[in-house]
Amino acid sequence: MPQITAIKLQKKNDRYNVFVDGEFLFSLPSEIILRENLKQGSTISSGKIQELIKESEFAAVFDKVLRFLSYRPRSFFEIEGYLEKNKVGKETQKLVKNKLGSLKLIDDEAFVRWWIEQRTKFRPKGRYFIIAELNQKGIAKDLIEKVLPEERTKDDERSVAQKIALKKLERIKNLPENEKKLKLYSALSQRGFSYDIIKEIVDKVLEKE
């Protein structure tokens, strides 16, 4: 029966390289090493080796996905794309997605709410721009239609548009009236606001100037 000839701690993380009959076979996090009671000199069956190789792949991929998630929340579609890009096997992909779901680390509705909040508070964008972005993130149309009105009312849309318009107006205040109006229309249109909102806000800020 094959024998574990060495278990060596990796330098950069809490994983151990496992050598069987003098050859490196897989690496595992410390909790699996302890759970399986793996020790140098102990024997290990071929079946257990195959099981641990699969678990090693899963653990490594899951760690990478957690790092990917650490930068910002992700949609289910983004996670799938990341796994495909990294050429992860279908079986491991399924296990990773199931675990992420069970831990509530991927939740498209929560993701949509977070995205809308970001586009309201920190990098303001209009309704149509937000919808286009969420479409690119693979969010279903019915979910967007459900969440967007709850998180972004028409009053919110007006408020965001007005802040953008006032900021833009400060930079172009010395231009002729018609040119200011065109530039305000362009700035709000590029950020995905509807024509009705744009007209209302541009008229309002120019009237107060």
N, C-alpha and C positions, 0 to 999 in steps of 0.2 A: 504493500500500500504506500502511496506517496507520503513523503515526510516534509514537514515545515522545517526548512534549514536556517531561516533568518526572518526576523521581523524588525524593520528599521524605520524609525520616525523620519518623516520628510522634514526638510528644513523650514519651509514656508507656511505650513498649515498643520492642523491636527489630524493628519492622516499617516497611516503606516504602510510601507511597502512590504508585501509578503512574498517570500521566496520559497518555492517548493522544489525539492531535489536540486538545489543550487541555482534555480532559474527564477527570475522575477515573473510572477503571474498576475498579481493585481494589487491595488492599494485600497485600504478601507479606513473609515473614520474610527476613532478610538472606541466609540460606544459599541460598534459591531465586533471589534477585536475582543472586547470584554464579554459581550453577550455570547459569543461563540466559543469563548475560552481558548482562543488560539494562542499557542505557545511554541517557541522554538523547540524542536525535537519531537513534537507530537505528530501523529499520523493523521491524514485527512483523506477521505474517500474521493473518488473522481466525481461522484454526484454532488458532493458538498462543494468541490472546487468550482464546478459549473454554476452552482447556485450563488456562490460568493462572487464570481466574475460578473454575473448579472447584477447583483446587488452593488458591486463596486461601480459599475457603469451608471446605475441609477443614482447613487450617492454623489458621484462626480458631477453628473448633469444637473441634479437638483441644487447643488451648491452654486453652479454657474447661473442657474435661473434665479436663485435668491439674490445674487449680486446684480443681475439684470434688473430685478425688481427694486433694488435698493435705491436706484437713482430717481425713480418716480413710479407711481402705479401704472399697470399695463392692462390692456384689454386682452381678452382670450385670443383674439386674432393675432395680436402682437406676440404673445407667447408662442403660438403655433409657428409663426414666421421665424422666431428666434430658434426654435428647436429644429425646423427644417434647414435653416441656414447653417446650423452646426452639425447637420447630417446625423441627427439622433434617430435611432431605430424606432419603428412604429410602436413596438411593445413598450419600450422605455418612455416614449412620448406619452402614451396613454397613462402609464403609472405616474409620471410627473404631473400631468394635468389633473389626474384624480386626486393626488395628494394636495396640490395647490388649491383645488376646489374645496376639499374637506377642511383645509386650514383657513378657508376664506381669504386666501391671498390673491385670488382672481375672482372678480365679481363685476360683470360688465355694467350693472346698474350703478354700483358704487363708483366705478370708474367714470361713467358719464357725469355723475354729480360733481365729482372732483374736477373733471376737465372744465365743466361750465364755470365752476367757482374760480379756477385759474384765469379763465378768459373774461371774467367779470372784474376781479380784484387786481390782478397782477399784470396781465398782458391783454388788455381789453380788446375784444372783437365783437362784431355784430352776430346776430342770429344765424344768418346764412353762412357766414364764415365758419362758425362753430359746427353747424350741420355738416359742412363739407369736410371739416377735419375729422369729425366722428365717423363719417362714412369711410374715410381713409383708414381709420383704426378698426374697421370691420364691425362697427356697431350696427345692429339691426334697426331698420327704419322705425318700426313700431316702438322700440325702446326709446329712441330719440324723441319721438312724438309724445311719449308718455312723460318723460323726465323733463324735457326742456321747458314746457310751460310752467312746471312746478318750481323750477330753479331759476328761471329767467323770465319774469313777467314783462309786460310792455313798459311798465314804469321803470324797471331795471334797465331795459334797453335804452330808453330815453336818457336815463341818468348816465350810463356809460358813454353814449354818443355825445352827450353834452360835454363831458369831461375831455373827450378826445378833441372835440371841436374848439373848445376854449384854449386848450394847449396849442393847437395848430394856429389858431387866430393870433395868439401872442407872438408867434414867429413871423406872421405875414401882415401884421396890423398896418404897416405903412404902404401896402399895395393898394391900387385902385379898387373900388367896391366890387366891380364885376369880376376882377381877377381873384379877389379874396373869396367870393362866392364859389367860383369854379374850383378853387383849390380845396375848399371845405367839402364840397360835394365829392370831389375825387378822393379825399382822405377817408371819408366815412364809407364811401362805396367800396373802396379797397379792403375795408375791414368788415364787410359783410352786413351792413345795415340796409334795411328796406328803403325804398324811395320815399315812402310816407314819413318815416322817422327822419331821414336825412333832410327833407324839405322843412319839416317842423323845427328841427334843431338849428339848422342853418339860419332860417328866418329869425328864430328866437335870439341866437347869440349876436347876429348882426344888428338886430333892433336895439339890443341893450348896449352895444358898443358906444 
